[in-house]
Amino acid sequence: MHPHPDPLRERDREITSFVLGWLGWGENMSMQGQENVKRIIVFLALFLLGGVSACNSPEIACEDPLGCIAVNRGAPVRIGAMSALSGNAAYLGEDSQRAIQLAILDRDNTLLDHKIELVVTDSGCDAEVAKIATELVIKDDDVIGIIGPTCAVAAETAVPIVESLGLVLISPSATASHLTQPDSEIDGMWQPSFYRTIPTDAYQAQLAADFAFNQINARTAAIIYDETDVSDDQHQAFANAFQDLGGQITFQSSISPGDSSVVAILRGAGATTPDVLYLPVFEPEANLIASRIPEITGLHDVDLIGGAGLFNERFPVSVGAPVINGMYILGPVVDELVYNAFLERWNGRYDQPPISPYNPHAYDATNLLLDAIESVAQVDNLGNMLIGLQAIRDELSATDDYTGVTGQLSCTVNGDCAALSGLGMYRLSREEINGSHWPPELIWVP
């Protein structure tokens, strides 16, 4: 439960203190005399301000089962932002951070006549860093909700802490499926505090398998993944979906993050001459794998399919080789008019274009939280607010066909809010490889 001051009582104290000071009454007056004067002053002040009128001063009180956050007149509405601002995923976190700030700027940095204040921490892609970041965000009792974190491993650490305080966490990029699976399911760790605006790993992998089998007629597939929760989740979901469709998995193997010896693994995959090589990996491992594929005889004619983590203009340029000409990559599908308007505002604010696939998801996550706060806040006639924490959860959970940059968002009972129509398959060309064009051609939308 979050304790909160009584805004009306605080207002009474402010009025009394001001008037006593103005009249020169204070320490020289007896205590009883001061109390009598205070009662008169408060009554007159409340009467003149409409404070005793039920129609002019709505009474606000916290009846929320999880407690309330009080935002007094003139105080800011504070929300947290946890992003990977260091390490290999920093480019993802920094891009999401810019999208969060843009969403706030698009509201003139104001919500219900209160300024919006962003509390930013670096959650990295590490459990210990995420624990420190979460504790920094919630050290003050007036943070109402949090956008982030970037990575699933950080979310696994942050969710229990956030849950214990009754707050909410909305991630634009933590895709691990078990984050929204109930405890009764294998490895499920769903908590009512967690929401996300990005499709799960399992859903993304199922789309990739559907595309491989039904669109490019692949019947055999090899999989190389890295040893992370995200990649492991995606590779297994792809294998299951591809086999359910009638395909055969000929090879599966993992590489450790930072591992530079991939030739042996690629030779193992090439020995099975698969139709498709599925790569649910991130940079720099994906770059390394792509650079060594031309050396492997059995992979010369293979179709490459990458996960959404590779949908950024840095990847093809950094590889810079014909081997990825024609490579398929899963990426976001957005309404062109809505996204172009988003890009126009982005370009007017920042000196570089978006560089990750998650920035529109971060923008939508921020707006979902701010709209929920605005919808449930109780406000008196002086601008004091009470915001119920369970009320915010209820409002988010009721989200249905919410128009965002990523499409129409609807939240499930377990907090998956992504627009499922917001993913499709793209194909890289020489223009993306030489850096003269982005994004690549969209060739399939499920």
N, C-alpha and C positions, 0 to 999 in steps of 0.2 A: 504493500500500500504506500502510495506517495503522499505524505502530509502536505497540506497547502494552507496558506494564510487565507483569512476571510477578507476578500477585497473590500467589502463594505466597511468592516471595522478599521482596516488600514486607511480608508478614505476619511473616516471619522477622526482618527488620530491626526491626519495631515491638516484637516480643517481646523481642529481645536488648537493645534500647535501654532498654526499661522495666525489665528485671530488673537490668541493670548499674547503672542509676541508683538503683534501690531498694537495692542492696547497697553503694552508695557507691564502686563501682569505675568508673574512667574514665581521666582523663588521667594519674593517678599510676601506673597499672599499665603495665608494659612492653607493647610491641605484641604480642610472642609470647604473653605471659601473657593479654592480652585475647582473642587469637584462640582460645587453648585453652579459656578460660572460655566464650566465645561458642559453641563447638562443643558443649560440655556442656549449656549452657542451652538451645540450640536443640533438641538431641536430646530432652532431658527435656520441654520445652514441647510439642514436636510429639507426643511419645508420650502425654502427659497429655491433649492436645486431640484425639487421634485422628488427628493429621496424618500419621503413618506408616502408618496403616491404609488399605489400598486400598478397603475397603468403606465407610469413614466419610468419606473426603476424595476426592471425584471429581477427577481431574486434568483441568484445562481448558487447552487449548492452541489457538492459532489456526492452522487449516489452510484458511481461506477464501481463495480465489484473489484476492479484492479486498481482503483484509485485514480487520481487526477493530477495533471500538471497545471499549476496556476501561472498565468502570464499577466502580471499587473500592468496597469496603464503606463505606457511609455517604454515597457520592457520589450525586448525582441523575442520573436518566435525562433527557438533554437532547434536545428536539426543536425544530426551527425552525418559525416561522410567518411567511410572507411574504404580506401582504395590502395592497390599495390602501387606505391610511388617509388619503390626501390626494387632491385633485382631484375630478373629476366622478363617479368611481366609488367614492368613499370610503364611501358608504352601503352598497355591496355588500361592500367589504372589512371594514368595521367589524362588519357582521352576521356574516360568516364567522368573524371573530376571536372573537366571542362564542360561536359554535357550537363552535369548537375548545376554548375554555376550558371550556365546559359538558361536553364529552366527557371532559376530564381530571378535572373535579370529580365526574363520575359514577363515577369510579374511586377516589374519595377521594384524588385527587392522588398515587396510589401505583401503582407497577408492580414486581412481584416484590420487595416490601419496600424499594424505593427511591423517593424522591420524584421526581415528574415536574417538570422545569423547562422552561418555554417561552421560547424566544429569539425575540422579536418584532421584525420590521423592516417598514418601509413600502416596498413595491415599486412603488407607484403603478400607472399604466398607461402607463409610459414606459420605453424601453429603458435609458437611462442611469441612471435612478433604480433600476431593477431590478438593474442590474449592481452598484451600490453596496450595495443591500439584500442581494444574494446573498453578496457578499464579507463583509459584516458577520455574516451568519448562520454562515458556514463558517470564520471566522477562528480559532475554537477547534476542535481536533481531535476533540472529544467530542460534537458534534452528530450524532445518529444518522440522522435523516431530516427532511424538510421538508414541511409542508403549505402549498400555494399554488403559484404566485401567483394573484391574482384574474383578471388579464387575459392574453390570448394573447401580446401583444407583450412582456410581462414574462417569460412562460414561454420565449419564443424566446431571450431573453438568458440566462436562468437555467439552462436545460437543459444547454448545453455545459459550464458551470462545474461544475455538480453531477455531470455524467457523468464529468468528469476526476478527481473525488475518489471515485468509486464509491458515492456516496450515492443516495438516491431522493427524488423530488419528486412529491407527489400533489396535483393541483389539483382544487378543487371547482367551478371555473367557467371555466377556459380551454378554450373549446369549438372553437377552430380545428382543422379536420380534419387539416391537414398535420402537426400535432404528433405524431400517431400513425400517419402514413403512412411506409412505409420510404423510404429514400433513392432507391430505384429508381423510385419513382413521381414524378410531376411535383410539384416543390416540397416533396416529403416531407422531414421532418427528424427522424423518429423516432429516439430513443435509448433504450436499455434502462433508463435511470434514470427515465423519465417515466411516470406513471400519472395517471388522472383518474377521478372519480366522476360526471361530468356527461356526458350524450350529446353527440356531436359536432354542429357546425353543420349538416353535411350531413344527418345523420339528422333533426334538428329540422325542417329545411326540407322534406325529403321527406314528413314527416308533415303539414306544413301544406299541401303540394300535394295529397296524398291527400285531406285533409279538404275542400279547396276543390272538387276535381273530383268526388269520390264522395259527399260528404255534403251540400253545398249546391248541387251541380250547376252550378258555375261552368265556363264554357267559354272565357272570355277573362280575362286578368289583366294588370294593370299593376304594376310594382315600383318603389318608391323606396327607396334604401338609402343609408347614409352611407359615407364613404370610410375604412373600417376593415377590417382583415382579417376580422373576425367577420362583418360585414354583407356584405362582398363574397362570402365563402364561402357564406353563406346564400342570397343572392339568386340566385347562379348555380345552386346545387343545386335551389332551388325551380323556376327556369326549366326546367332539364333534366327534372326529375321531372314537372312539369305538362305539358310538351310530350310526354313519353313516354306519358302517360296519354291524350293526344289533345287537350289544350288548346292555346290560342294565347296567346303573350305579345305584347301590343299596345304596350307601352311599358316602357322601363327607363331610369332615370336616377339619378344619385347627387347627394348634397349633402355639402358639407364640414362637419365638426364645427364648431359655432358659427355656421354660416351662417344669416342671418336672412331671406334672400330666397328663399322657396320657392314663391311664387305662380306664377312662370313655369313651373317644373317641374310643379306641380299642373295648370296649364292644359294642358300637353302630355299629361299622363296623362288628364285629363278629355276631351280631344278624341277619344280612342279609345273613350269610354264603356265601360270594362271592367266585367265582372261583379264582379271582386275587385280590391282594391288591397292588395298585400302590402307590409308595412312592417317589414323586419328591422332596425330602428333602435333607438336608446336615447334616454333623456332627455338633454338637453332638446329634441333635434331632433324626436322623436316628438310632443311637446307642441305644438311650433310647427306641424308639418304638420297635426295634427288641428284646431288652432284656425283654420286658413285653408281647410279643405275646404269649409265651407258657402258660400264665395264662388265655388266652381267648379261651373258648371251640370252638366257631364258626370259629376260625382261625387256627385250628390245621392242616388242610389239604390245606390251601390256598397257592397259588403260589405267591411269592413276586417278584416284579419288581421294581428296583431302577433306578433313573436317572443317567446321566453321572457324576454328582457331587459326587457320591459315588465310582467312579472307581479309587480307590487308595488302596494300600496294607495296609494302616493303618486301614481302616474301618473293614474288617473281623477280623483282629487280635484284635482290641479293643473290638469288640462284643464278640468274642471268644466263641460262643455258637452254638450248632448244629442247632438252629432254622434257621440260614441263610445258612446251607448246601443245595445247590441246588438253592439258590436265583439267579435271573437273574438281570444283571446290564448292562445298555447301556454303551458302551465304544468305544474308537477310534480304527479304523482298518487301519493299515499302511502296506506298502510294507515291507516285512520282511528283504530283503537285505538292503533297504534304511534305515530302522529304526535301524537295527543292526549296521550299520556304524555310525549312529547318536549316538547310545548308547556307542559304542567304544570310540568315541571322548569325550562323556560326562564322562564316567568312567575314562578316562585319565586325566580329568580336576578336577573332584569333588570327594569327599570322600564318597558320598552316591548316590544311584540310584535315578532316577526321582521318585517323590512321588505324583504327580498330573497328571490328564489326559490332562492338558493344555500345558505342556512344549513343545511338538512338534508344537503346534499352535503358540506359542510365537516365536519359532525359525523361522517358515515360515513367520510370520508377519514381523520380522526384516529383513529377506532377501528380501521380497517384497518391503519394503521401501528403503533399500540400493540399490537394483537393479534399482528402479525408479529414484532415485537421480542420479545414475551413467548414466542412459540412457538419461536424459534430461539436464544434466549440460553442460553449455558452458565453454570451457576452452581455455585460451590464451596460447601462447608459453612459458610463464613464470610460468604457473601453477595457475594463478588466475582463479576463477570460479564464474559464475553466475548461480543460480538455480531458475528457474521459479516455483512459487507455484501452479498456475493453471496447468502448465505442469506436475507436479508431480501427481496431481489428474487425469489428462487425462491418464497418463501412468498407474496408478493403475486401473482405470476403464476399460482400454483396456486389462487387464490381462485375458488370455485365455489358458487353459491347461498348467499352470505353474507347473512344477514338484517340489513338496515340500515333506517334510517328511510325511505330512498327506495325500498326494495323489496329484491329478491333480486339481489345484485351478483355478477357473474362477470367475471373479467379475461380479455381476449384476449391473444394473444402479444405484441401491440403496446401493451398497457397501458390499453386502454379497458375500464373496470370498471363502467360505469353500468348500473343496472337499466333495461333498454330498455322495460319495461312502465311505467316511472315518468313518462310524459308523456301529456298529454291536452289537449283543447281546452276552454277556458272562455269564457263569454259575459258581458260586462259589462252591468250594469243601472243604473238610476237610483240604486239603493241604494249601489253602489260609487262612483258619481260624487259623491254628496253625503256620502260618508264614513261612512254609518251601518252598512255591512256589508262584511265581507271574510272569506273569499275569494268570488269570483263563482261562478256555477253551472257545474259541470262537465257538459258536454253530450256529450262524445265521448271514448272511450278506444280507441285502435287495437287 
